Amino acid sequence: MKRNDIIALHQLTIEELTDKLAKLETELNMARLEIKAGKRKNTHSRLMADNIARIKTILGLKNKDLLWQKSQASGEKS
């Protein structure tokens, strides 16, 4: 994944990232099955796994930031 692609991932919403994550996980599982069955020899499954990890990291950061914002908002109301 190129730097511009990674920057674009950071600009996606949590819902869009979740959808992209589900799609990539499905593709990775299908690729692994095809490799085991001998239908696919050369695949970029490692790159797919790296992209999944990137998306999970970004989701974690966004969720952490969202929780922090909620805690700050509830602290101001009290």
Secondary structure, 3 states (H helix, E strand, C coil): CCHHHHHHHHHCCHHHHHHHHHHHHHHHHHHHHHHHHCCCCCCCHHHHHHHHHHHHHHHHHHHHHHHHHHHHHHHHHC
